[in-house]
Amino acid sequence: MAVYTVLKPEAFARVAEAYGLGAVQEVVAIPEGSINTNHRVLTSQGRVFVRHTTVRSAEELRFEAALLTHLTESHFPSPTLLRTKQQQPFLELEGGRVSVFKWLSGEELKRPQLTTEHLERLGRELGKMHRITQSFAGSRNNPYSAAQVHSWLEGLRGHSDDEVATATEELMEHLDRAESARDHGLQPRGVIHADLFLDNVKWLADQVLAFFDFEMACVDAYGLDIAITLNAWCFDGGYRPELCRAFIRGYQEARTLAQGERENLFGHALFGAVRYTASRIRDFHLSPLPPEQLTRKDFRTYLARARALDAMGPAGFLKLLEL
């Protein structure tokens, strides 16, 4: 969601024409994220969200489109993907592919606003989503697997930035421990969001209005989704027990965790901390983009999560969650 491709006004006119959106009145770039170029576009028919990607394949975009259709038909709060006049889920444009969504109302919460009520509702909605996706037939392997993260770390080893080089060696050790704590063969799997951060949920007062940004959605262990979300929402200098427990409590109101899932949560959480530390080093800390084109995210906050998890271990993590 950073500005990686500068699109000219005529490109937005082409999008509006292809989607039957009317005349373009205003275009505002959104300089956040790590993969796509996003814009808020106001047309004579209303406001839409326009996402341009140069890295996602047509197959991946069709998977996302089918998933969003499934969620919408199941009455789950999710984005509405618009289709072109030819009923295609995306448009080939400027060396990439454009997807257009209805603009989502509501607000994104900031960390100081979070309460146990918010986390309980968040957990409940994630549990509902996991139940719903059990009937979804689409499939996509997780592009951010342990093998992929290991490859990233190998590429960062010996980096000229001393802090990066030192962190990489530590992350290698954390990744090894995470993988030794995960049993990939004994866990319920299905479609997961895989990136449910604070800025990927819209709220209306204290109610979840929508989950959005499903570009990383894939088929993997449901426990990984739980751990990624918990890491994102329940850590503020350290894990906040009351938020962690409220999130797990809400989740289990919608979907009960099997014993095997509980035992794998520590490994998933540690893996997630390593995965996001590594991606933030690559996509933000080492990015050459200027501040006006990219809102940076500090990799050290996720390194702190990895260290906290490593210190508490599997038993301490389950105690934190009251599982």
C-alpha positions in Angstrom: 0.0 0.0 0.0 2.8 2.4 -0.8 3.3 4.5 -3.9 5.4 2.2 -6.0 3.9 3.1 -9.4 3.1 6.7 -10.3 -0.1 6.6 -12.3 -1.0 9.5 -14.5 -4.5 11.1 -14.6 -5.3 9.3 -17.8 -4.8 5.9 -16.1 -7.5 6.7 -13.6 -9.7 7.8 -16.4 -9.2 4.4 -18.1 -10.1 2.7 -14.8 -13.3 4.8 -14.4 -14.3 4.0 -18.0 -13.6 0.3 -17.6 -15.6 0.0 -14.4 -18.4 2.4 -15.4 -17.6 4.8 -12.5 -18.3 8.1 -14.2 -15.9 11.1 -14.3 -12.9 11.2 -12.0 -13.1 14.2 -9.6 -10.2 13.6 -7.2 -7.3 11.1 -6.7 -5.4 10.8 -3.4 -2.4 8.5 -3.0 -2.1 6.4 0.1 1.6 6.0 1.1 1.3 3.0 3.4 2.1 -0.7 3.2 4.8 -2.8 1.4 3.5 -4.3 -1.8 0.9 -2.3 -3.8 0.2 1.3 -4.9 -3.2 2.4 -3.5 -5.4 5.4 -4.2 -8.6 6.9 -2.9 -10.5 8.0 -6.0 -13.6 10.1 -6.0 -15.8 9.8 -9.1 -19.2 11.3 -10.0 -20.7 8.0 -8.7 -18.9 8.0 -5.4 -15.6 7.1 -3.7 -13.7 3.9 -4.5 -10.4 2.3 -3.4 -8.1 1.6 -6.4 -5.2 -0.9 -5.9 -2.4 -1.3 -8.4 -0.1 -4.3 -8.2 2.9 -5.3 -10.2 3.7 -8.5 -8.2 0.4 -10.4 -7.9 -0.6 -12.9 -10.6 -3.9 -13.1 -12.3 -4.5 -16.5 -10.5 -3.9 -14.9 -7.1 -6.3 -12.0 -7.9 -9.0 -14.5 -9.0 -8.5 -16.4 -5.8 -9.0 -13.2 -3.8 -12.1 -12.3 -5.9 -13.7 -15.7 -5.3 -12.9 -15.6 -1.6 -14.5 -12.2 -1.2 -17.6 -13.3 -3.1 -17.9 -16.3 -0.8 -17.5 -14.2 2.3 -20.1 -11.7 1.0 -22.6 -14.4 0.2 -22.0 -15.8 3.7 -22.9 -12.4 5.2 -19.4 -11.9 6.6 -18.3 -8.3 6.9 -15.7 -7.9 4.1 -14.9 -5.6 1.1 -17.0 -5.4 -2.0 -14.8 -6.0 -5.1 -16.2 -4.3 -8.2 -16.0 -5.9 -11.6 -15.4 -4.3 -15.0 -18.1 -3.8 -17.5 -16.9 -7.2 -18.9 -17.4 -8.8 -15.4 -13.6 -9.2 -14.9 -12.3 -8.9 -11.3 -9.3 -6.8 -12.4 -8.0 -4.6 -15.2 -4.6 -4.9 -16.9 -3.0 -1.5 -16.6 0.4 0.2 -16.6 2.5 -2.9 -16.3 0.3 -4.4 -13.6 -3.2 -5.2 -12.5 -5.8 -2.9 -11.0 -8.5 -4.0 -8.5 -11.3 -1.6 -7.5 -13.3 -1.8 -4.3 -16.2 0.1 -2.8 -14.9 2.5 -0.3 -15.3 1.2 3.3 -16.8 3.5 5.9 -15.9 3.2 9.6 -12.6 3.9 11.4 -9.4 2.0 12.0 -8.5 1.9 15.7 -5.2 3.0 17.2 -3.4 1.0 19.9 -4.3 3.3 22.8 -8.0 2.9 22.0 -8.1 -0.9 22.3 -10.2 -2.5 25.0 -10.9 -6.1 26.0 -14.4 -5.6 24.4 -12.7 -4.8 21.1 -10.4 -7.8 21.3 -13.2 -10.1 22.2 -15.3 -9.0 19.2 -12.3 -9.2 16.9 -11.6 -12.8 18.1 -15.3 -13.7 17.6 -15.3 -12.4 14.0 -12.0 -14.2 13.1 -13.5 -17.4 14.5 -16.6 -16.9 12.3 -14.5 -16.3 9.3 -12.6 -19.5 9.8 -15.8 -21.4 10.1 -17.2 -19.8 6.9 -14.0 -20.5 4.9 -14.3 -24.2 5.6 -16.8 -24.4 2.8 -14.7 -22.4 0.3 -13.2 -24.5 -2.5 -10.4 -22.2 -3.6 -6.8 -22.9 -2.8 -3.6 -20.8 -2.6 -0.4 -21.9 -0.8 1.0 -19.5 1.7 3.6 -17.3 -0.1 5.2 -16.4 3.2 6.2 -19.9 4.3 9.0 -20.8 6.6 11.1 -21.6 3.6 10.5 -18.2 2.1 11.3 -16.4 5.3 14.5 -18.5 5.6 15.4 -17.4 2.1 14.9 -13.8 3.1 17.2 -14.2 6.1 19.9 -15.9 4.0 19.8 -12.9 1.7 20.2 -10.5 4.7 23.1 -12.3 6.3 26.3 -10.3 6.4 24.5 -7.1 5.4 26.5 -3.9 5.4 24.0 -2.5 7.9 25.5 -3.9 11.2 22.1 -3.8 13.0 20.5 -5.8 10.2 23.3 -8.3 10.1 23.1 -8.9 13.9 19.3 -9.1 13.9 19.4 -11.6 11.0 21.5 -14.1 13.0 19.2 -13.8 15.9 16.2 -14.3 13.7 17.7 -17.4 12.3 17.8 -18.9 15.8 14.2 -17.8 16.5 13.0 -19.3 13.2 14.6 -22.7 14.1 12.9 -22.7 17.4 9.6 -21.7 15.9 9.7 -24.6 13.4 10.7 -27.1 16.0 7.6 -26.0 18.0 5.2 -26.5 15.1 3.6 -29.7 13.9 2.4 -28.9 10.4 0.6 -32.2 9.9 -1.8 -32.2 12.9 -3.6 -28.9 12.6 -7.0 -27.8 11.1 -6.3 -25.8 7.9 -8.4 -23.6 5.7 -8.4 -20.1 4.2 -6.8 -17.6 6.6 -6.5 -13.8 6.3 -2.8 -13.9 7.3 -2.4 -10.2 7.8 -5.1 -9.0 10.2 -3.4 -5.9 11.5 -5.1 -2.9 13.2 -5.2 -1.1 9.8 -7.0 -4.0 8.2 -10.2 -3.8 10.3 -12.9 -1.1 10.1 -15.0 -0.4 13.2 -18.3 1.4 13.8 -18.3 2.3 17.4 -17.3 -0.9 19.2 -18.6 -3.2 16.4 -16.5 -4.8 13.6 -17.7 -3.3 10.4 -15.3 -5.1 8.0 -12.1 -7.1 7.7 -10.3 -6.0 4.6 -7.0 -6.3 2.6 -7.2 -10.0 1.8 -4.3 -9.9 -0.6 -2.2 -12.3 1.6 -5.1 -14.7 2.2 -4.1 -18.3 1.6 -4.6 -21.8 2.9 -2.7 -22.6 6.1 -3.3 -23.5 9.7 -6.0 -21.5 11.4 -3.7 -21.3 14.4 -1.2 -19.2 12.3 -4.0 -16.6 11.7 -4.8 -16.5 15.4 -1.1 -16.0 16.3 -0.5 -13.3 13.7 -3.6 -11.4 14.8 -2.7 -11.8 18.5 0.8 -10.5 17.8 -0.5 -7.5 15.9 -3.2 -6.4 18.4 -2.1 -7.5 21.9 1.5 -6.3 22.1 2.5 -2.8 23.3 6.0 -2.9 24.6 5.0 -6.4 26.0 2.1 -8.7 25.7 -1.0 -7.4 27.4 -2.6 -10.4 29.1 -6.1 -8.9 29.3 -6.2 -8.3 25.6 -4.7 -11.7 24.7 -7.2 -13.5 26.8 -10.2 -11.5 25.6 -9.2 -12.2 22.0 -8.9 -16.0 22.6 -12.1 -15.9 24.6 -14.0 -14.3 21.7 -12.5 -16.6 19.1 -13.6 -19.7 21.1 -17.1 -18.4 21.3 -17.2 -18.9 17.5 -14.8 -21.8 17.0 -13.3 -24.0 19.7 -9.5 -24.6 19.5 -8.5 -28.3 19.4 -5.8 -29.4 21.8 -3.3 -29.7 18.9 -4.0 -26.2 17.8 -3.3 -24.9 21.3 0.0 -26.7 21.5 1.1 -25.2 18.2 0.2 -21.6 19.0 3.6 -20.7 20.4 5.4 -21.9 17.3 3.0 -19.9 15.1 3.4 -16.8 17.2 7.2 -17.0 17.1 7.2 -17.7 13.4 4.9 -14.7 12.8 7.2 -12.5 14.8 10.2 -13.6 12.7 8.3 -13.3 9.5 7.2 -9.7 10.1 10.6 -8.6 11.4 12.2 -9.9 8.3 9.7 -8.4 5.9 9.9 -5.0 7.6 13.7 -5.0 7.3 13.4 -5.7 3.6 10.3 -3.7 2.7 10.7 -0.7 5.0 14.1 -0.4 6.8 16.1 -1.0 3.5 13.6 0.6 1.1 15.0 3.5 -1.0 11.6 5.2 -1.3 11.3 8.7 0.2 8.9 9.4 3.1 6.2 10.9 0.9 5.9 7.6 -0.9 6.2 5.1 2.0 5.0 5.2 5.6 7.7 3.1 7.3 7.3 0.5 9.9 10.0 -0.3 12.5 11.2 -3.9 12.4 12.4 -3.6 16.0 8.8 -3.8 17.3 8.5 -7.3 15.9 11.9 -8.3 17.0 10.8 -7.4 20.5 7.9 -9.8 20.1 10.2 -12.6 19.1 12.4 -11.9 22.1 9.4 -11.8 24.5 8.1 -15.1 23.1 11.5 -16.8 23.2 11.8 -15.8 26.9 8.4 -17.1 28.0 8.5 -20.4 25.9 5.5 -22.6 25.0 4.3 -23.1 28.6 4.5 -19.4 29.4 2.7 -18.5 26.2 -0.2 -20.8 27.0 -0.4 -19.4 30.5 -0.5 -15.9 29.0 -3.5 -17.0 27.0 -5.1 -19.0 29.8 -5.2 -22.1 27.6 
